[in-house]
Amino acid sequence: MIQIYHPRKDVKGFACSFWQSRRDGAFMATILKQSGWDEARQNGVFGDSRKDPMKNVTIKLGQVEVAGILDCIERNRPFSTFHDSDQKPKRITFVPWNTAGDNPVQQGYSFTVSVSDKQDASYKNSFYIGLKFAEARLIREYLIFLLHKSFEQDIQVVSDEQTSEEQPSKPLPEPTKKNIVEKPTEQPSPNEEKQSVKKDDLFDF
């Protein structure tokens, strides 16, 4: 797992993390809203956000979606997708992050998850974090690592299935002394040894 924190003293910071699920190998990402500020340590507090559904969102990404994020980091092409698998649809974007104004300058990348509710049209909740270039590079390397890891897992599954199909359902019994019948070696009779080949027995080609 990799984690990136952007705390703010006004408690408007965000944090994000990427990891691979141990249960099914899926690619996962979470964005947390900052829940407090520790004045003594001069640092943000995010731990409580994990218990509050209004302050955290977790998404599952497919291989193609991970590739879309990588493509944005590598080629600056915006990536956007929509998840509509539950009661709270999610709009996911990973796009270049530019400064405002007539001459925008890219600062890095923006990772956003916007959540709505099918039963409550007024419900809107957005989770956003700006990622600097170095942070985006870290995410890129980690996602590539997870992709390669998933490829190896897929190959192993296919290999195990093929091996299972090739093996017989029941192993063949090994031969034992009881089911082996030894036959005596037949020796030619003395007459056969002395018998010569007659001319008529030869083939004339």
Wavefront OBJ file of the C-alpha trace (Angstrom):
o trace
v 0.000 0.000 0.000
v 1.103 3.566 -0.679
v -0.396 6.549 1.136
v -0.198 10.261 0.334
v -1.246 12.918 2.875
v -2.025 16.595 2.238
v -3.086 17.967 5.651
v -4.153 21.563 6.160
v -4.491 23.620 9.293
v -8.003 24.687 8.293
v -8.964 20.963 8.264
v -9.659 20.949 4.529
v -6.932 18.491 3.590
v -7.202 15.124 1.895
v -5.279 11.871 1.782
v -5.327 8.972 -0.654
v -4.064 5.417 -0.772
v -3.700 2.658 -3.367
v -3.401 -1.053 -2.677
v -4.289 -4.539 -3.905
v -6.977 -6.540 -2.119
v -5.737 -9.751 -0.517
v -9.166 -11.312 -0.909
v -9.578 -11.186 -4.681
v -6.520 -9.327 -5.979
v -8.566 -6.270 -7.045
v -6.997 -2.814 -7.368
v -8.328 -0.494 -4.659
v -8.108 3.224 -3.944
v -9.378 5.394 -1.082
v -9.657 9.149 -0.640
v -10.065 10.534 2.896
v -11.179 13.935 4.065
v -9.189 15.379 6.925
v -11.026 15.020 10.225
v -8.944 17.263 12.497
v -5.693 19.063 13.263
v -3.134 18.142 15.918
v -1.722 21.470 17.089
v 0.992 19.884 19.203
v 2.357 17.859 16.307
v 1.397 20.405 13.669
v -0.139 17.644 11.590
v -3.508 16.614 10.244
v -5.736 13.883 11.654
v -7.255 11.380 9.218
v -7.857 8.261 11.302
v -11.422 9.144 12.307
v -12.375 9.603 8.647
v -12.213 5.861 8.044
v -15.204 5.387 10.354
v -17.273 8.153 8.761
v -18.826 7.305 5.351
v -19.246 11.025 4.684
v -15.483 11.554 4.922
v -14.095 8.608 2.974
v -14.719 6.788 -0.272
v -13.238 3.533 -1.508
v -13.328 2.389 -5.124
v -12.374 -0.787 -6.958
v -10.491 -0.347 -10.231
v -10.204 -2.739 -13.141
v -7.031 -3.312 -15.145
v -8.175 -1.008 -17.957
v -9.013 1.745 -15.443
v -5.574 1.423 -13.878
v -4.121 1.686 -17.382
v -6.195 4.866 -17.892
v -4.609 6.469 -14.817
v -1.160 5.447 -16.049
v -1.917 6.898 -19.475
v -2.880 10.224 -17.892
v 0.357 10.387 -15.905
v 2.501 9.391 -18.868
v 0.753 11.284 -21.692
v -1.297 13.943 -19.900
v -4.561 12.620 -21.308
v -7.522 13.009 -18.911
v -9.049 9.797 -17.586
v -12.683 9.527 -16.503
v -14.964 6.618 -15.658
v -18.311 5.989 -13.985
v -19.237 3.256 -11.491
v -22.928 2.446 -11.228
v -22.825 -0.838 -9.330
v -24.594 0.220 -6.107
v -27.004 2.784 -4.685
v -24.329 5.500 -4.757
v -22.882 5.942 -8.252
v -19.349 7.329 -8.449
v -17.710 9.535 -11.049
v -13.931 8.996 -11.045
v -11.476 11.335 -12.752
v -7.699 11.522 -12.935
v -6.686 14.613 -14.918
v -3.860 17.159 -15.248
v -3.931 19.781 -12.475
v -3.352 23.307 -13.799
v -3.280 26.714 -12.178
v -6.112 29.137 -12.956
v -5.685 32.145 -15.222
v -4.960 32.989 -18.803
v -1.617 31.179 -18.771
v -2.216 27.995 -16.771
v 0.781 26.063 -15.545
v 0.531 22.398 -14.730
v 1.158 21.624 -11.054
v 0.627 17.883 -11.207
v -2.563 15.792 -11.355
v -5.999 15.863 -9.783
v -7.657 12.686 -8.466
v -11.396 13.102 -7.782
v -14.279 10.816 -6.809
v -17.759 12.378 -6.868
v -20.550 10.414 -5.174
v -24.309 10.771 -5.720
v -27.329 8.897 -4.377
v -30.037 7.255 -6.510
v -32.620 7.648 -3.764
v -31.709 11.223 -2.825
v -31.079 13.538 -5.789
v -29.874 16.320 -3.477
v -27.021 14.208 -2.086
v -23.627 15.219 -3.468
v -20.242 14.437 -1.976
v -16.855 15.002 -3.578
v -13.420 13.741 -2.594
v -10.437 15.467 -4.158
v -6.669 15.451 -3.833
v -4.051 17.280 -5.868
v -0.961 15.212 -6.590
v 2.427 16.712 -7.306
v 4.536 15.293 -10.116
v 6.709 13.231 -7.762
v 3.632 11.817 -6.030
v 2.068 10.928 -9.375
v 5.317 9.228 -10.378
v 5.199 7.166 -7.179
v 1.605 6.138 -7.933
v 2.609 5.252 -11.494
v 5.431 2.951 -10.381
v 3.251 1.273 -7.775
v 0.321 0.676 -10.155
v 2.685 -0.811 -12.751
v 4.026 -3.102 -10.029
v 0.478 -4.183 -9.120
v -0.391 -4.791 -12.777
v 2.641 -7.028 -13.266
v 1.780 -8.837 -10.046
v -1.773 -9.448 -11.275
v -0.441 -10.775 -14.601
v 1.711 -13.294 -12.727
v -1.294 -14.351 -10.639
v -3.397 -14.846 -13.795
v -0.661 -16.952 -15.390
v -0.411 -19.090 -12.258
v -4.188 -19.679 -12.208
v -4.207 -20.720 -15.879
v -1.209 -22.976 -15.321
v -2.874 -24.670 -12.332
v -6.093 -25.218 -14.319
v -4.219 -26.734 -17.256
v -2.255 -29.018 -14.960
v -5.475 -30.137 -13.275
v -7.067 -30.972 -16.652
v -4.039 -32.927 -17.847
v -3.874 -35.138 -14.766
v -6.152 -38.240 -14.641
v -8.939 -38.145 -12.104
v -7.598 -41.297 -10.415
v -3.914 -42.206 -10.337
v -3.014 -45.484 -12.008
v -1.974 -48.219 -9.548
v 1.687 -49.018 -9.475
v 2.591 -52.575 -10.524
v 3.183 -55.022 -7.701
v 4.670 -58.485 -7.566
v 1.181 -59.966 -7.280
v -0.060 -58.715 -10.639
v 3.171 -59.274 -12.540
v 3.288 -62.692 -14.278
v 6.765 -63.676 -15.261
v 6.947 -65.825 -18.384
v 9.928 -68.093 -18.905
v 12.202 -67.069 -21.708
v 11.664 -69.342 -24.656
v 14.811 -70.939 -25.979
v 15.029 -72.213 -29.555
v 14.969 -75.971 -29.887
v 18.143 -77.731 -31.021
v 16.487 -78.592 -34.331
v 15.671 -74.907 -34.977
v 19.245 -73.874 -34.338
v 20.596 -76.433 -36.829
v 17.887 -75.748 -39.433
v 19.317 -73.963 -42.457
v 17.573 -71.691 -44.895
v 16.454 -73.429 -48.029
v 16.765 -71.853 -51.444
v 12.999 -71.920 -51.904
v 12.538 -69.808 -48.774
v 14.418 -66.868 -50.272
v 12.537 -64.072 -52.084
v 13.744 -63.259 -55.535
v 13.282 -59.503 -56.110
l 1 2 3 4 5 6 7 8 9 10 11 12 13 14 15 16 17 18 19 20 21 22 23 24 25 26 27 28 29 30 31 32 33 34 35 36 37 38 39 40 41 42 43 44 45 46 47 48 49 50 51 52 53 54 55 56 57 58 59 60 61 62 63 64 65 66 67 68 69 70 71 72 73 74 75 76 77 78 79 80 81 82 83 84 85 86 87 88 89 90 91 92 93 94 95 96 97 98 99 100 101 102 103 104 105 106 107 108 109 110 111 112 113 114 115 116 117 118 119 120 121 122 123 124 125 126 127 128 129 130 131 132 133 134 135 136 137 138 139 140 141 142 143 144 145 146 147 148 149 150 151 152 153 154 155 156 157 158 159 160 161 162 163 164 165 166 167 168 169 170 171 172 173 174 175 176 177 178 179 180 181 182 183 184 185 186 187 188 189 190 191 192 193 194 195 196 197 198 199 200 201 202 203 204 205
